[in-house]
Amino acid sequence: MAELHDLTALEQAEGVRTGELSPVDLTEHYLARADQLDATLGAYLTRTPEIARKQASAAEDEAAAARRESRALPPLHGVPVPVKDLNQVAGVRCTMGSEALASYVPEVDDHVVTRLRGAGTILLGKTNTPEFGLPCYTENRLAPPARTPWDLERSAGGSSGGAAAAVAGGLAPVAHGSDGGGSIRIPASLCGLYGIKPSRGLVSSGPLLHDVTGLGTSGPLARTVADAAALLDVLAGPMPGAPYAAPALPPGETYASHARREPGRLRVGCLTDVPFPGITVHQDCRDAVTRTAALLAELGHDVDELTLPADDSSRYAFTRVWSVIAANRPVPPADEAKLLPLTRYLRERGAGIPATEFARALYSFRMLGQLVADGVMQPDGGFDVILTPTVAQPPPRVGGLRNDADPQAEFAAVGAFTPFTPLYNATGQPAVSVPLHWNAAGLPIGVMLGGRYGEDATLIALSAQLEQALPWAHRKPGVW
């Protein structure tokens, strides 16, 4: 017999609209799931049952009033959506995964939270993240490590690992995540989920934590393309003070509507080799790309191999900017000793980078985006979409990437695990991780699709086509 967490987020929202489902019952169901499984999965840093129950009651009253008045509700009204703990919710502690901020309670909402409130969603809590979101795993000193529900000895990835563990383990129907170097797509791949890193400026990071580098953005993690698209509709849109603005959809269109459209015939470039020296891509990840390329060809798309010249300059620039980001995280001087070794290493490194070198690194990002736009993905004769592995290896064991004794070696290992994802943070282009494949050991192996800047809807339509051809949402891990 189906349980509430078997329903997609859109099915739950439809039930709330018709009165067949209660937001209160949905909320209690997920709170109970978290009580049962959170210690195992490491999904949450802070749970907010009192806030959730209050919001659920209000959502139920609003849904009843809308039915009486024949009034429309937002697409995810009454649906629980947790927020990653790198983002601020007024009155709820925001640790950013760091012991140094364990007691910090912000007074204002981030813009994504404002939009989630306006959409009538329910806050179950703040999901687990590594310290300041810096590595691609989710382990810190505040909570158990985030584990992929497909193998509890293995990592859920990061830095949105808690969000991915929550959705993949049935502790939330969808979740907010954020992505500065792959932090939505990496855990999506490791947890068998669909994740979207939107185009730069589509989702605001304000009002207080604007990313001046342009690398980071918020986005959705979900079990289905349609659920992720519906959450992107909630998160996306102009907000006061936002420094970037991605192209908007035509009036009346939504990202959810594109999950119901055919993408048309697309030119797809297939890349499996890393354009950096010394990095090996696991055969499982290569095979996933090969199978996806064959499926795309069967669906009528033009698929060709793509090779890029070996060039380490973009990776060099990214590591410089990432270190400066770490150095700028707000840590009280008296609490520096509480930071993890990797964080201290990056902060020390970032503090020593000259302003001119930082500026050159940012400029190299802009030039990289221009080269991709003018060359590989030019509208006339270039590729519409680039297909690659999401990560270079299957899900690693918990602790497998962490190296407190040698943080420099750890940072190199993190980079070798995620050589494909940072490109789209540097250029600002949209990218998605699609959970089409599982390996012989039963571990999810995601593939990544990257698109032209502002063409998020194309990726959503193509992802939905792939999902229809090779469905994945019926797959459930043992903890389900």
N, C-alpha and C positions, 0 to 999 in steps of 0.2 A: 504494500500500500504506500502511495506517495506521501512524503512528508512536506512540510512547508518549504524546507530548504531545497527540495527537488525542483521547485518552480523557478523559472527564470525571473529576473527582476521585473521585466515587462509583464509577465504573467501575474506576478504579485500586484503590480500597479493596477492592472486591469481588474483584478479581484477587489481591490480597494475601491475603485471607481464604481463598480456595480454593487458593492455591499456584500459580496460573497466572502471577502476576506477582511479581517480587522487589522489595522496597523498595530493595535495593542497586542493582538495575538502573535503577529509577525515578530514584533519586538521581543516579547517574552520568549518566543521560540529561540531566537538568536542569542539572547542573553543566557538562556539555559545551555545552548550549545557551547558558548564561550566558557561557562562554568565547568563544563565537562571536559573540554578539549584544549583550552588555551595553554595550560601548563605544558601540554605535549607539543603543540604546534608553535608556540612562541609568537602568536599573532598580534597581541596587544601589549602596549606599554602602560596604558591607562584605560580602564573601562569606565563608562559613564552611565550606569543604569538609571540613576535618578533623572538625568537630563533626557535619556531615551524614553523613559516612561511618560514624562511630561510632554515631550514632543509627539509621541505616539497618540496620546489622548487628544491633543489639539488637532492632529492630522485626522483622527477618526471623526471628530466633531465637524471639521471642515468638509470632509468627504460626504458626510450625511447632509450638510447644508447644500453642497453642490448638487447632490441628487434631487433634493426638494426643489431647487431653483433651476434645474436643467442647465447647470453651469459647468464648463470644462475645468478640469484640474491639470496641473503640470504632469508631464508624462511619468515621473517617478514619485509622485505624491504618495506618502505613507511608506516608502521603501527604505529600509535601513542602509546607510552608507557611512562607513567609518572613514576617518581622516588620518592621513599619515602624520606622525608626530614631528615632522619637520615644519608643519604648518600650524598657525596659531588659531585657537578657538578661545574666545574671551571667557575667562573664568575657569578654564581647564588647564592643568599644568602642561607645559610644552618642553619636554626634556631634550629634544633633538638627539635622543639616544645617548646623552652624555650625563655621567654622574655629576659633572660640574653644574648642570642646569636642572638637577633633579627636583628642585622646589620652585622653579620659575613658573609663574602663572601670568599670562598676558592679559591685557585689559581690552584688546580689540580683536576682531576677527580678521583673518586674511580674506581677500576677495573671493577665493574659492569657497570659503565657509559661508560668506554672505550669500553666494549664489545657491549653495546647497540648502541653506535655511529657506531662501525664497522659493525653492522648488518643493518644499514640504517634505524633505527627506529626514531620516531619523539618525541621530548621532549615537552609535553604539560605543564609540571610544576612539582613542588615538592608537594607530597601529605601529608596530615595532619597526625600528630603523637602526642602522649602525650609527656610531657617533658622527653627527653632522652629515650623515649620508655619504661619507667619503669612500668606503670600500664597496665592493659588489657582493658582499655577503651581509647577513644581519645578525651580528653578535655584539653584545655590549655588556656593561656591568649592571644593568638595571632589570633585565628580564631574561628568560630563557632564550636561546637562539631560535630564530625562525627556521622551521624545517619544512621541506616539501612533503606534503601528505602522501606522495607516491613512494617514499622511502624515508622513514623517520630518522635514519642515520645521515641523511644528506641535507644540504642547505637549500633553503627556499630562495637563495640569491639576495640581491639587494640593489639599491638601498630600500626599495619598497617591498622587502621580503615579508614583513608582517602583513601587509595588505594582501599579498599574493597567497600567503598561507591561510588567511582568513577566508578568502573566496574559494580557493581550491579545497579547503577542508570543510566548507559548509558553515562557517561562522559568520558569514555576511554574503548577501547576494551579489553585490558589486562593491568596489572600493575605490576611493581616491588614492592616487599615487603621485609621485613626482620623478622627474628624469633629467639628470644633468650630464650623464655620460652613458646612459643605458638603464637607468634605475627602475623604469617600468618594464622595459622589454626583457631584461635579464631575468627577473623573477617570474615574468610571464612564461618564459621558455622553460625554466626549471620546475614550474608548478603546473604546466599544462593548461595555461590560460591565454586569453587574447588580451593584448595590451597595446595602447596607442600613445606614442609620443607625438603630440600635436605640433603643427608649425609654430615657429617662434611668434609670439604675440597673439596667438589665438586664445590663450588662457592667461589671465593676469596673475602675476606673482605678488602684487601689492597687497596692502598699502605700505607695509613697513619693510618687507624682505625682498624688495626688487633685486633681481639678479642682473647686475650691471654688465656681466660678461655675455649675456644672452644665451648661455648654455642650458639653463634649467627651465623647466615648465611642468605644470601639473597635467595629469591625464588619468584615464580610467583603466582599471583592471576588471575583467569580467570573464564569465564562462562562455558567452556567445558574442558574436559581432554586434547583433542588434542591441544587446544590453550595454555594451561599451559605447556604441554610437549614441544611445539615449543619454548616458551619463556625460558624454562629451557635449551634447546639446545643453546640458545644465551648466557645465563648467565654462564653456566658451562664451566669448562676447566682450565688448569693450567695457572697461571699468575706469573710473576717474584716476588720472595720473599714470596710466600704463604707458611705458615708453615705446612699445612696439604695437602694431596693429596688423594682424594677418588679414588677407582678403576674406571678406564675409561671404557667406552663401547668398545666392539670389533671394529676394524677398519671398517668404512663404516656404522655403526649403529648409530641411533639417538634415542633420547627419543620420538620424534614424531612418529617414526616407531613403537615403542612399544605400542603406543596408538591404533595401528591398528592390534595388535597381540592378540591371545588368551593367557591367563596367564598359562594355564595348570592346573592340579588339585593341589590345595594347601591345606595345613593343617592350619586351622584358629582357634586361641584361642579367645574366647569371654569373655570379662571382663567388668562387670558393677559396681562392688563394689570397692570403693576407699580403698587402703591399708593404709589409714591414719585415725586416730580417729576423730570423730566429724564432718564429712562432709557428707552431704545428696545429693544424685543424684536425680533430678526431674524425675517424672514418664515419662514425655515426652521424656527425654533423654534416659531413660531405654528402653522405647518402640521402639525408633528409632534403638537401637542396636539389640533388639529382632527381629524386622522386617528385618533388614539387615542380621542377622545371618540366618534367614529362607530363604532369597533370595540367599545367598551364597550356602546354602545346595541345593537349587533347581538347581543352576548352576553347581552342581557336586563337590563342595568342601567339604572337611571333616571339620566339625565345632564341636568343643567341648568347654565346659565351662573351663574358666581359673580362678583360685583363687590365690591370692598372700597373704602371711602372713602379718599381720599388722606390719608396720615398719615405724617409723617417721624419721629415720636418714637421708634419702635422701632429704626429705623436709627441714630438719634442715640445711643440707649442702647447698642446693640451696639458701635459704634465706641469708646465710652468703656470698656466692659468689655474689649474686645479689646486696647486700649492698656494697660490695667492688667495683663492676662495677659502681654503682651510685657515689661513692666517687671519682672515677677516671675520671668522665666526666669533660671536660675542661671548667671551669667557672672562669672568672676573679674574684679575691677576692672582688672587689668593687661591684660586681653584685650578690653576694650570697643572698642578701635580696630579690632579684626578684624571687627567686625560689619558687615553690609551696611547701606546707607543707610536702607532701609525699616525695618529692625529698630531702628536708632538713633533714627529719627524716632518710632516708636511707643513706644519705651522712655522717651524724653524726655517725650512727651506723657502717657503713663501715669503717670509719676512726679509729674506736676503736677496730677493729678486729685484733688480733696479726697475724703476717705473718705465724706462725706455724699453727694457726687455719685455715687460708685461704688455706694453702697447704694441710692440712688434708681433707678439704672439696673437693678440686680438686681431691685428691687421691680417695676419696669415689666415685666420678663420674666414675673414671676409673674402680674401682672395681665393681660398679653397671653394667657398660657395659660388664665386663667380666662375671659376674653372668648371665646376660641375654643371652650372647652368648653361654656360656657353659651349661646353664640349659634350660630356657624357649624356646629359639630359636636355639638350637643346630641343625646343618644340618641333623644329623642322629637321627630321632625320635622326634625332637621338633617341634614347630609351625613355619610355614613360615611367617605368618602374625598374628598380634594381632589386634582385633577389640574392640574398646571402644567408649563411648561418646567422642565428642571433648571437650565439656564443661559440667558442672554439672547442668546448669540451662538454660532455654530459654533466649532470648535476654533481658537484664535488661533495665530499663528506663534510659534515659540520667541522669546522676548524681546519679544513684542508687547505684553505688559502691564507689563513691567518698565521702570522709569524711575529709574535711580540718581541722575540729576541733579535730579529733583524728586519725592521720595518721597511728598509730600502728594498730588500729582497721580496718582501710581501707586496710592495707597490708594483714591482716588476711582474710578479705572478698575477696580480689582479689585472694588469694591462694585457698580459698574454692570454688570460681567460676571456677578455672582452675586446678583441681588436676591431670588431666590426661596428659596434654601437656608437662610439663617440663621434663618428663622422657627421651624423645628422644633428647632434647637439652643436657642433662647430658651425655647420652651414645653416642651421635653423630649419631644415627640411623636415617634413613629417616622416615617421617610420612606425611600423607595427610589427609585433611578433605574433606569429600565427601558429597555434598548437596542432599541427597536422600529423605529427609523427611521435611514436614511442619506440624505443629501441628494444632489443631482445631481452634486456633486463627489466623491462617494464617502466623505464624512466622516460619522461617527456623530453622531446627534442624539438625545439621551436625553430622556425625559419623566419627571416626578417624581410619585409618589403619596404623599400624606401621610395618616396615619390618627390615630385617637384614641389617647391615651396608654395604653400597655399592650396595644394591639391589633396588635402586630407580626405575629401569625399571620394576621390578615385580609389585610394587605398581601402577605404571602408567597403566600397562596392565590390572590389576585386576580392577582398577577404571573405565577404559574404558568399561570393560565387564559389570560392574554394571550400568554404564551410558546407555549402549545399552538396558539393561534389564528394567531399570526404568528411562527413560529420565527426565531431569530437566530443560534444557536450554529454553524450551518453556514457562516456568513460568516467568512472568514479573511483577514487582511491579507497583503500581499506577503511580509513577512519570515517568515511562518509556515512 
